[in-house]
Amino acid sequence: MAKAKGAPKSGGRKRGVPNKAAAPVAQLRHALPALGWNVAEEFLQLYRESDVVTRHKLFALYMQYSQVIPTANDVKEVDDSKTDMSDDDNLLALVKQ
């Protein structure tokens, strides 16, 4: 039986408690720059050295894990006049976000 709309949450993780599986990833994300490893530069170097098919796969993989999937309410108009940057500049701008 479904709970009534507006009824308090029952069961599951409490709001604000982090996911245990995400903790090691967060630790790694903070540790790598401290060790002098720049993830954005490494990714960009790999991207530049790859063939076209691998570039598309890398970009798709990056987008899958770095961008929030928009809902219908989040979609905004795109300004097509800002297309004077090269592919590498566009990718670097995305990686640094």
PADREN-750031 format. One record per residue (C-alpha): chain; x, y, z; residue number from 1. Coordinates in steps of 0.2 Angstrom, whole numbers, plus 5000, padded with zeros to 4 digits. Last residue first. Layout:
REM residues N
> A/X/Y/Z/NUM .
...
REM end
This chain:
REM residues 97
> A/5168/5116/4926/97 .
> A/5186/5113/4921/96 .
> A/5182/5098/4910/95 .
> A/5168/5108/4900/94 .
> A/5180/5122/4896/93 .
> A/5193/5110/4891/92 .
> A/5181/5102/4879/91 .
> A/5176/5118/4871/90 .
> A/5194/5124/4869/89 .
> A/5199/5107/4862/88 .
> A/5185/5108/4850/87 .
> A/5190/5125/4844/86 .
> A/5180/5141/4850/85 .
> A/5170/5151/4838/84 .
> A/5154/5143/4842/83 .
> A/5146/5157/4853/82 .
> A/5133/5163/4841/81 .
> A/5123/5147/4844/80 .
> A/5116/5154/4860/79 .
> A/5106/5139/4867/78 .
> A/5089/5142/4875/77 .
> A/5086/5134/4891/76 .
> A/5080/5116/4896/75 .
> A/5079/5114/4915/74 .
> A/5060/5112/4917/73 .
> A/5060/5098/4904/72 .
> A/5073/5089/4915/71 .
> A/5091/5090/4912/70 .
> A/5103/5076/4915/69 .
> A/5116/5083/4926/68 .
> A/5133/5083/4918/67 .
> A/5150/5075/4924/66 .
> A/5147/5056/4924/65 .
> A/5138/5053/4907/64 .
> A/5147/5068/4899/63 .
> A/5164/5061/4902/62 .
> A/5159/5044/4895/61 .
> A/5152/5052/4879/60 .
> A/5167/5062/4877/59 .
> A/5179/5047/4879/58 .
> A/5168/5037/4867/57 .
> A/5168/5051/4854/56 .
> A/5187/5054/4856/55 .
> A/5189/5035/4854/54 .
> A/5180/5035/4837/53 .
> A/5190/5051/4831/52 .
> A/5207/5044/4836/51 .
> A/5215/5048/4852/50 .
> A/5231/5059/4857/49 .
> A/5220/5074/4860/48 .
> A/5208/5065/4871/47 .
> A/5222/5057/4881/46 .
> A/5230/5074/4884/45 .
> A/5213/5082/4888/44 .
> A/5209/5068/4901/43 .
> A/5226/5070/4909/42 .
> A/5224/5089/4910/41 .
> A/5207/5088/4918/40 .
> A/5213/5075/4930/39 .
> A/5227/5085/4937/38 .
> A/5238/5074/4947/37 .
> A/5249/5084/4959/36 .
> A/5247/5072/4974/35 .
> A/5235/5085/4982/34 .
> A/5226/5085/4966/33 .
> A/5223/5066/4967/32 .
> A/5218/5066/4986/31 .
> A/5202/5076/4984/30 .
> A/5194/5066/4970/29 .
> A/5200/5050/4979/28 .
> A/5192/5055/4995/27 .
> A/5176/5059/4986/26 .
> A/5176/5042/4977/25 .
> A/5179/5033/4993/24 .
> A/5164/5041/5001/23 .
> A/5152/5038/4986/22 .
> A/5148/5020/4991/21 .
> A/5143/5025/5009/20 .
> A/5130/5037/5002/19 .
> A/5130/5053/5012/18 .
> A/5117/5056/5026/17 .
> A/5108/5073/5022/16 .
> A/5091/5066/5023/15 .
> A/5090/5049/5032/14 .
> A/5093/5033/5022/13 .
> A/5078/5022/5020/12 .
> A/5063/5019/5031/11 .
> A/5047/5030/5033/10 .
> A/5046/5047/5025/9 .
> A/5033/5058/5033/8 .
> A/5015/5059/5025/7 .
> A/5013/5072/5012/6 .
> A/5004/5061/4999/5 .
> A/4998/5045/5008/4 .
> A/5009/5030/5008/3 .
> A/5007/5017/4995/2 .
> A/5000/5000/5000/1 .
REM end
